């Protein structure tokens, strides 16, 4: 599996909703507002498996959305 980390904001409203609801976050119930907020956030890093959604069992060492620098620990 080749993972691609990117700051490109090329995710759909449906992908964002599915992701947030899969971890039980209430914000996933408001996909339009959530999508808009992410598109306007200064830093959003997504992980893709050769342009496919990463499987549910994939564990990222560090996942960060928001201001600041991205680093792996």
C-alpha positions as CSV (number, residue, x, y, z in Angstrom):
1,X,0.0,0.0,0.0
2,X,1.5,3.3,-1.1
3,X,0.3,6.2,1.2
4,X,0.2,9.7,-0.1
5,X,0.2,12.6,2.5
6,X,-1.1,15.8,1.0
7,X,-2.2,19.3,2.0
8,X,-4.4,19.5,-1.1
9,X,-8.0,19.9,-0.1
10,X,-9.5,17.6,-2.7
11,X,-12.0,15.7,-0.5
12,X,-15.7,15.7,-1.0
13,X,-18.5,16.6,1.4
14,X,-19.5,12.9,1.5
15,X,-16.0,11.7,2.3
16,X,-15.7,14.2,5.2
17,X,-19.1,13.2,6.6
18,X,-18.3,9.5,6.4
19,X,-15.0,10.0,8.1
20,X,-16.3,12.1,11.0
21,X,-19.4,9.9,11.5
22,X,-17.2,6.8,11.5
23,X,-15.5,8.0,14.7
24,X,-18.7,9.3,16.3
25,X,-18.1,13.0,15.9
26,X,-21.3,15.0,15.9
27,X,-19.9,17.5,13.5
28,X,-20.4,14.8,10.8
29,X,-24.1,15.5,11.0
30,X,-23.4,18.9,9.4
31,X,-21.5,17.9,6.3
32,X,-21.9,21.2,4.4
33,X,-20.6,23.3,7.3
34,X,-17.9,20.9,8.1
35,X,-16.7,20.7,4.5
36,X,-16.7,24.5,4.2
37,X,-14.7,24.8,7.5
38,X,-12.1,22.3,6.4
39,X,-11.7,24.1,3.0
40,X,-11.1,27.4,4.9
41,X,-8.7,25.9,7.5
42,X,-5.1,27.0,7.1
43,X,-3.7,23.4,7.4
44,X,-5.5,20.2,6.5
45,X,-3.5,17.0,5.9
46,X,-5.1,14.0,4.3
47,X,-3.8,10.5,3.7
48,X,-4.7,8.5,0.6
49,X,-4.0,5.1,-0.7
50,X,-3.2,5.8,-4.4
51,X,-6.2,8.1,-4.6
52,X,-8.5,5.8,-2.7
53,X,-9.8,6.3,0.8
54,X,-7.5,4.8,3.4
55,X,-9.0,1.7,4.9
56,X,-10.7,1.8,8.4
57,X,-7.9,-0.3,9.9
58,X,-5.1,2.1,8.9
59,X,-3.5,3.8,11.8
60,X,-1.7,7.1,11.3
61,X,1.1,7.9,13.8
62,X,0.0,11.5,13.9
63,X,-3.1,13.1,12.5
64,X,-3.4,16.9,12.7
65,X,-5.9,19.4,11.4
66,X,-5.5,23.1,12.3
67,X,-2.7,25.7,12.7
68,X,0.9,24.8,13.1
69,X,3.5,22.5,11.6
70,X,3.0,18.9,10.8
71,X,5.4,16.4,12.3
72,X,5.7,12.7,12.7
73,X,6.5,11.3,16.2
